[in-house]
Amino acid sequence: MMKFSSGVLFLIILAAFSQSSFFVDSSLSFLVVQEAHAQEWKDEFDDICGKTSNAMKLSREELKALIDRCDKLRVTINQLEETQKKVYLKRLSLCQDLYSYVLQSKERD
């Protein structure tokens, strides 16, 4: 189950009403939905990569879950414009490589 921050939830609710009298311009509602989606994947990215400093303390199951989340997030990041995609894919790969290395290390022990 995906968790939304209060700001993202607000944008989603706002977008739901975009067809009513709140917005006259449909392009504005598209931008609201787009911003909500952008914030959603960035929150997921921050959560995944924010755990790298404690990677050695994570259990094997937690590491496997983080690696799986990296794979799922990679699909979303691949849909970004080229510059963002290049930057975030590199950063995500570094996080995932660290988790994979720690997991392999723990499995050898």
C-alpha positions in Angstrom: 0.0 0.0 0.0 1.4 3.3 -1.1 1.5 6.1 1.5 1.0 9.7 0.5 2.3 12.8 2.2 -0.3 15.4 3.2 0.8 17.7 0.4 0.5 14.9 -2.3 -2.9 13.9 -0.9 -4.1 17.5 -1.1 -3.0 17.7 -4.8 -4.7 14.4 -5.6 -7.9 15.6 -4.0 -7.6 18.9 -5.7 -7.2 17.1 -9.0 -10.3 15.1 -8.4 -12.3 18.3 -8.4 -10.6 19.6 -11.4 -13.5 18.9 -13.7 -15.8 21.0 -11.5 -15.9 24.8 -11.2 -12.6 24.8 -9.3 -10.6 24.8 -12.5 -11.6 26.3 -15.8 -8.4 25.2 -17.6 -8.0 21.4 -18.0 -4.3 21.9 -18.5 -4.1 23.2 -14.9 -5.7 20.0 -13.6 -3.2 17.9 -15.7 -0.3 19.9 -14.1 -1.7 19.2 -10.6 -1.9 15.5 -11.3 1.5 15.5 -12.8 3.0 17.3 -9.8 1.3 14.8 -7.4 2.8 11.9 -9.3 6.3 13.6 -9.4 6.1 14.1 -5.6 5.0 10.5 -5.1 8.0 9.0 -6.9 10.4 11.5 -5.3 9.1 10.5 -1.9 9.7 6.9 -2.7 13.2 7.7 -4.0 14.0 9.6 -0.8 12.7 6.8 1.4 14.7 4.1 -0.5 18.0 6.0 -0.7 17.6 7.5 2.7 18.4 4.2 4.3 21.9 3.7 2.8 23.7 5.1 5.9 22.1 2.3 7.9 22.4 -0.5 5.3 24.6 -2.7 7.5 22.0 -2.7 10.2 19.2 -3.8 7.9 18.0 -7.4 7.9 18.3 -9.6 4.8 14.5 -9.2 4.3 14.7 -5.4 4.5 17.5 -5.3 2.0 15.7 -7.6 -0.4 12.6 -5.4 -0.1 14.6 -2.3 -0.8 16.2 -3.9 -3.9 12.7 -4.8 -5.2 11.5 -1.3 -4.6 14.5 0.0 -6.6 13.5 -2.2 -9.5 9.9 -0.9 -9.4 11.0 2.7 -9.1 13.3 2.3 -12.0 10.3 1.8 -14.3 8.9 5.2 -13.2 12.2 7.0 -13.5 12.7 5.7 -17.0 9.7 7.7 -18.1 11.2 11.0 -17.0 12.8 13.5 -19.4 16.3 12.6 -20.3 18.3 14.8 -17.9 16.3 13.8 -14.8 16.2 10.2 -15.9 20.0 10.1 -16.2 20.6 11.7 -12.8 18.0 9.7 -10.8 18.8 6.4 -12.5 22.5 6.8 -11.5 21.6 7.7 -8.0 19.1 4.8 -7.7 21.7 2.4 -9.1 24.2 3.5 -6.5 21.7 2.9 -3.7 20.7 -0.5 -5.2 24.3 -1.6 -5.7 25.0 -0.8 -2.0 22.0 -2.8 -0.8 23.0 -5.7 -3.1 26.6 -5.6 -1.8 25.5 -5.6 1.8 23.0 -8.4 1.2 25.7 -10.6 -0.5 28.0 -9.8 2.4 25.4 -10.9 4.9 24.6 -14.1 3.0 28.2 -15.1 3.0 28.4 -14.8 6.8 
